[in-house]
Amino acid sequence: MLNWQLTLAVSGGAAVGLGLFLLVREALPATPALGPALRRLHQPATPVAGPSSRSDSEWLGGVARWLKPPTRDLALLDRTPEQYALSIVLSVLIGLLAPATGGVLLAMAGITPPVVVPVVAAIGLAVLAALIAHRDVLAKANRARREFRRAVCTYLDLVALQLSAAHGPVQALEQAAAICDGWVFDRVREALRLAQLQMHSPWDEIRDLADEIGVPELGDVGAIMQSSGSDGAQVHETLRQRADSLRDQIRTDELAQAEMVTSRLDVPGALLVFVLIGFILYPFVARL
């Protein structure tokens, strides 16, 4: 005859282990998603998928449509709405399982809390875990967008140098993107390669990428280069001026963020002063 307490302990430990594994797996940096990029370059006429994978994707797609994910942030992070929905669902499951595991451990210790306590705790933790997962996506997208803006400054200078060297606008965009490494320039090179394969103008593809990921500074590069390609205008000075103004804007934003963080540090500093005053006044108050 099996011991039910041992069975509950093993089940609770397995649930906790699974939750920890999922948390560590979500925290580790993921490998670049090459599948979406290849699908955009080579879109099959009739996609072939198995019944199970098709049903899973349809289920996750329905959940993603219900959640209304931040599409621009996901496009910047190179994630799909289905991946976003899967992360939210896993977070909710972890939040629901944590109180159940705690209830099992309390039952093993001989403590039986009311049923309403684990139910309310499970609902609250599930909502909190979903909000944390959503905020994590937004925070990563904000960091990636700031990095993208800094890379756009370098790209503006490189394109201006290529134009000063008597290169054409299309060649200047391609060579400037080929000089540097990093995920930002990988996205730019992918957009330029896609424009070349689909026989589109590169500045239109760059502006489409800027609209897709929510980085209007990259769209400025496409707008400036469009005037160079269509009207033949000399725009290398315009590119340098835009790079300088963008650097000033980034510097101003970073200073404002630093001042905001510094202002937050005033609160614990003031609390520490009150604690020290309490330690100083306590002996005098105790003698009264």
PyMOL commands that set and color helices and strands:
alter all, ss='L'
color gray80, all
select helices_A, chain A and resi 4-27+34-41+51-67+71-76+81-108+116-164+169-179+183-197+202-213+216-231+236-287
alter helices_A, ss='H'
color red, helices_A
deselect
rebuild
show_as cartoon
